[in-house]
């Protein structure tokens, strides 16, 4: 019988980001973005069911039966923590276990600038970290949270699904609440959280209108709010937030968002030129009077232009971040071109340097 501990050991040993367990395929690791099939037999229904039951509480097993899936955090002895996603597919159990890094990364290790660090001293406002699944958003937010916890005497509330990084009290007080364990929903936790005298609120994901509305309200009423969205640029992030609301509310939300937003940090991960490890690529939008006006005036399509000319404010476009990584030898030219928003322009710039 397969042992989950043995598979998790391999995940840690290879510094894999994820372990996939699904019927009809051997256990598979994702290493630096690529899948690596392990030397095991094909998994059967009985295998995945036994592996699932070995780490899943009775309550979570019941939830899989009721709604078809469940997410939770799991500590593997004293070696590592994993975010576990269990799901049903074709009547079988499947599992994805994401390895949570053992230590919090510094701003330098992530690649974020002093400008972003300075934002974390603001008493109020909204900072959004966006990007596709697996782009390192949670890690970036954990680093920001630890910085605030270390540097500021304040009360931080995190609302997560599930809790991935465990924080201890430092200069600040930190309260971590998990969906389905401590609170029923992000919006409920946000609204009730305002009564718990927080200075900083971390929202794991702004999934719906109620959560977005509560996050903007919290940012407006004297709290620093940090949250994630699954969008790929600053302009798309603003549009996504506005579009969630009914048409008769959108004008008001544009105004509220323009005054409450501090920054949008969009990120993706790209394999390094060495083939080992991945580097984060960032688009950084810092709120300025010009940006605020573009949001109010429904001209989000011009935000990218402001990013291109806003280096003195700490802004950068995704493509300029890519080009910087290429010129520093961190990533390969073909990857910079493939990932660029404007591949033709990136190809021309790289061609001019070779």
Beta strands, then each sheet from edge to edge (+ up, - down):
strand 1: 18-21
strand 2: 28-31
strand 3: 34-37
strand 4: 69-76
strand 5: 80-89
strand 6: 92-100
strand 7: 125-130
strand 8: 155-160
strand 9: 173-178
strand 10: 200-203
strand 11: 224-229
strand 12: 261-271
strand 13: 278-286
sheet 1: 3+ 2- 1+ 6- 5+ 4-
sheet 2: 9+ 8+ 10+ 11+ 7+ 12+ 13-
end
